Amino acid sequence: MKDKITIVLVDDHAIVRDGIKYLLEEDKNLVVIGEGSNGIEAIELVKNLQPDILIIDVRMPEMNGIEAVKIINSTTTKTKSIVLSMHDSEEYILESIEANAMGYLLKDASKAEVLKAINTVYNGDKYFSGDISNIIVNNLLKKSATPSTETKKEIKAKSSTNKYNLTKKEVEILQLVLLGKTNKEISEKLNKSKRTIETHRFNLMKKMNVKNLIELSTKAKQHNLI
């Protein structure tokens, strides 16, 4: 029989930790060996306990979960991190990936999905939940993929001043994003699926090397893209 998968839980709400711990320990192959309430405690727990898996919330006092994961992964550790959040925000997901988190789970995930995520990450693979997560991960991991014929034509037709190689569609979506439009509103306006808009948004943020709307707006204005 294999050893149990050891887990550290970090969330600033004790009731959330209790619920997750109860859910996890119903599985005989899992054991929670430590709990914390902020990113600083997470770093210390991982350092001292060296768990197989760290499950950590994004928004917490003292230090947020993503920053803690980034610091933990800058050290030599066997611990694999799963970020936990109420939000399927592409910004949070992208930051989690950049911090080398192995997974991203929504708090409304089913027990089956949580267990699947833990086992997937434990076995060395990535696991991301949410409507847009798989699209974002696929785009990030396929850096060497060849652009489609349509994309090549769009890039070729771009303005010579567009140093980021944004397509016409990405520029159009950029302008709408900076007007405060949501993905749903943009999808309705452009008659495209919400997933398509989310993919375009991720691509343009990746091309422009920005992490949030403030950076996006600043660079767009600097290079006359809006």
C-alpha positions as CSV (number, residue, x, y, z in Angstrom):
1,M,0.0,0.0,0.0
2,K,1.3,3.4,-0.9
3,D,2.0,6.0,1.8
4,K,-0.7,8.6,2.4
5,I,-0.5,11.9,0.5
6,T,0.4,14.5,3.0
7,I,-1.3,17.9,2.8
8,V,-1.0,21.3,4.3
9,L,-4.1,23.6,4.2
10,V,-3.8,27.3,4.3
11,D,-6.9,29.6,4.4
12,D,-7.7,32.5,6.6
13,H,-11.2,31.1,7.4
14,A,-11.0,28.3,10.0
15,I,-14.5,27.0,9.0
16,V,-13.3,26.6,5.4
17,R,-10.2,24.7,6.5
18,D,-12.4,22.5,8.7
19,G,-14.7,21.7,5.8
20,I,-11.9,20.9,3.4
21,K,-10.0,18.8,6.0
22,Y,-13.2,16.8,6.7
23,L,-13.7,16.2,3.0
24,L,-10.1,15.2,2.4
25,E,-9.7,12.9,5.3
26,E,-12.7,10.9,4.2
27,D,-10.2,9.5,1.7
28,K,-8.0,7.0,3.5
29,N,-5.1,7.9,1.2
30,L,-5.0,11.6,2.3
31,V,-3.9,13.2,5.6
32,V,-3.8,16.8,6.6
33,I,-0.6,17.4,8.6
34,G,-0.7,21.1,9.0
35,E,-2.9,24.2,8.8
36,G,-2.3,27.9,8.4
37,S,-4.1,31.2,7.9
38,N,-1.8,33.3,5.8
39,G,1.0,33.1,3.3
40,I,3.8,33.6,5.8
41,E,2.5,30.7,7.8
42,A,2.3,28.6,4.6
43,I,6.0,29.2,3.9
44,E,7.0,28.1,7.4
45,L,4.7,25.1,7.3
46,V,6.1,23.9,4.0
47,K,9.6,24.4,5.2
48,N,9.1,22.5,8.5
49,L,6.7,19.7,7.3
50,Q,7.6,19.2,3.6
51,P,4.1,18.0,2.7
52,D,3.4,16.4,-0.7
53,I,0.7,19.0,-1.4
54,L,0.0,22.6,-0.3
55,I,-3.6,23.8,-0.8
56,I,-3.6,27.5,-0.4
57,D,-6.2,30.3,-0.7
58,V,-5.5,33.4,-2.8
59,R,-6.8,36.2,-0.7
60,M,-5.4,36.2,2.8
61,P,-3.9,38.8,5.3
62,E,-0.2,39.2,5.8
63,M,0.7,37.6,2.4
64,N,-1.5,36.3,-0.3
65,G,-1.4,32.7,-1.5
66,I,0.1,33.3,-4.9
67,E,3.0,35.3,-3.4
68,A,3.6,32.5,-0.9
69,V,3.6,29.9,-3.7
70,K,6.2,31.9,-5.6
71,I,8.5,32.1,-2.6
72,I,8.0,28.4,-1.8
73,N,8.8,27.4,-5.4
74,S,12.0,29.5,-5.3
75,T,13.4,27.1,-2.8
76,T,14.2,23.4,-3.1
77,T,11.1,21.6,-2.1
78,K,9.1,18.5,-3.1
79,T,5.8,20.3,-2.2
80,K,3.4,20.9,-5.1
81,S,1.0,23.7,-4.7
82,I,-2.7,24.0,-5.6
83,V,-4.2,27.5,-5.4
84,L,-7.7,27.7,-4.1
85,S,-10.0,30.6,-5.0
86,M,-13.6,31.7,-5.3
87,H,-12.7,33.4,-8.6
88,D,-12.1,32.0,-12.1
89,S,-10.2,35.2,-12.9
90,E,-7.7,34.9,-15.7
91,E,-5.4,37.3,-13.8
92,Y,-5.3,35.0,-10.8
93,I,-4.8,32.0,-12.9
94,L,-2.1,33.5,-14.9
95,E,-0.3,34.7,-11.8
96,S,-0.6,31.2,-10.3
97,I,0.9,29.6,-13.3
98,E,3.8,32.2,-13.3
99,A,4.3,31.3,-9.6
100,N,4.7,27.7,-10.7
101,A,1.5,26.4,-9.0
102,M,0.6,23.0,-10.2
103,G,-3.1,23.5,-9.8
104,Y,-5.9,26.0,-9.5
105,L,-9.2,25.0,-7.9
106,L,-12.4,26.9,-7.4
107,K,-14.0,26.7,-3.9
108,D,-17.3,25.4,-5.3
109,A,-15.5,22.4,-6.8
110,S,-17.1,19.0,-6.1
111,K,-15.4,16.5,-3.8
112,A,-14.6,14.3,-6.8
113,E,-12.9,17.2,-8.6
114,V,-10.8,18.1,-5.5
115,L,-9.7,14.6,-5.1
116,K,-8.9,14.4,-8.8
117,A,-6.9,17.6,-8.6
118,I,-4.8,16.4,-5.6
119,N,-4.0,13.0,-7.2
120,T,-3.3,14.6,-10.6
121,V,-0.9,17.1,-9.0
122,Y,0.7,14.5,-6.7
123,N,1.5,12.5,-9.8
124,G,3.3,15.4,-11.4
125,D,0.7,16.8,-13.8
126,K,-1.1,20.1,-13.7
127,Y,-4.8,20.6,-12.8
128,F,-6.8,23.7,-13.4
129,S,-10.6,24.0,-12.9
130,G,-13.0,26.6,-14.2
131,D,-14.5,27.6,-17.6
132,I,-11.4,29.5,-18.8
133,S,-8.7,27.7,-17.0
134,N,-8.0,25.0,-19.5
135,I,-7.9,27.5,-22.3
136,I,-5.4,29.6,-20.5
137,V,-3.2,26.7,-19.5
138,N,-3.2,25.3,-23.1
139,N,-2.2,28.7,-24.5
140,L,0.6,29.0,-22.0
141,L,1.9,25.5,-22.5
142,K,1.8,25.6,-26.3
143,K,4.3,28.4,-26.7
144,S,5.9,26.7,-29.7
145,A,2.6,26.0,-31.5
146,T,2.4,27.3,-35.0
147,P,-0.2,30.1,-35.5
148,S,-3.2,29.2,-37.8
149,T,-3.3,30.6,-41.3
150,E,-5.9,33.1,-40.3
151,T,-3.8,34.3,-37.4
152,K,-0.7,34.7,-39.7
153,K,-2.8,36.8,-42.1
154,E,-4.0,39.0,-39.2
155,I,-0.4,39.4,-37.9
156,K,0.9,40.3,-41.3
157,A,-1.8,42.9,-41.7
158,K,-1.0,44.7,-38.4
159,S,0.2,48.2,-38.2
160,S,4.0,48.6,-38.3
161,T,3.8,50.5,-35.0
162,N,2.1,47.6,-33.3
163,K,5.3,46.2,-31.6
164,Y,3.3,43.6,-29.7
165,N,2.0,41.8,-32.9
166,L,-1.6,42.1,-31.7
167,T,-4.2,41.0,-34.2
168,K,-7.0,43.3,-35.3
169,K,-9.4,41.3,-33.1
170,E,-7.1,41.6,-30.1
171,V,-6.8,45.4,-30.6
172,E,-10.6,45.6,-30.8
173,I,-11.1,43.6,-27.7
174,L,-8.3,45.6,-25.9
175,Q,-10.3,48.8,-26.6
176,L,-13.5,47.2,-25.2
177,V,-11.7,45.9,-22.1
178,L,-10.3,49.3,-21.3
179,L,-13.8,50.7,-21.6
180,G,-14.7,48.5,-18.7
181,K,-16.7,45.9,-20.7
182,T,-17.0,42.4,-19.3
183,N,-16.2,39.2,-21.3
184,K,-19.9,38.6,-21.6
185,E,-20.6,42.1,-22.9
186,I,-17.7,41.8,-25.4
187,S,-18.9,38.4,-26.6
188,E,-22.4,39.8,-27.2
189,K,-21.1,42.9,-29.0
190,L,-18.7,40.9,-31.3
191,N,-21.0,37.9,-31.6
192,K,-18.4,35.6,-30.4
193,S,-18.4,32.9,-27.6
194,K,-17.4,33.9,-24.1
195,R,-14.5,31.4,-24.3
196,T,-13.2,33.0,-27.5
197,I,-13.1,36.4,-25.9
198,E,-11.4,35.0,-22.9
199,T,-8.7,33.4,-25.1
200,H,-8.2,36.7,-27.0
201,R,-7.9,38.5,-23.7
202,F,-5.3,36.1,-22.4
203,N,-3.3,36.2,-25.6
204,L,-3.1,40.0,-25.7
205,M,-2.1,40.2,-22.0
206,K,0.6,37.6,-22.6
207,K,1.9,39.4,-25.7
208,M,2.0,42.7,-23.9
209,N,3.6,41.1,-20.8
210,V,1.1,42.6,-18.4
211,K,-0.5,41.0,-15.3
212,N,-3.5,43.3,-14.7
213,L,-5.7,46.0,-16.2
214,I,-3.6,48.8,-14.8
215,E,-0.5,47.6,-16.6
216,L,-2.5,46.8,-19.7
217,S,-4.0,50.4,-19.8
218,T,-0.6,52.0,-19.2
219,K,1.2,50.1,-22.1
220,A,-1.8,50.5,-24.4
221,K,-1.6,54.3,-24.0
222,Q,2.2,54.4,-24.2
223,H,2.1,52.7,-27.6
224,N,-1.0,54.4,-29.0
225,L,-3.0,51.2,-29.2
226,I,-6.1,52.9,-27.9
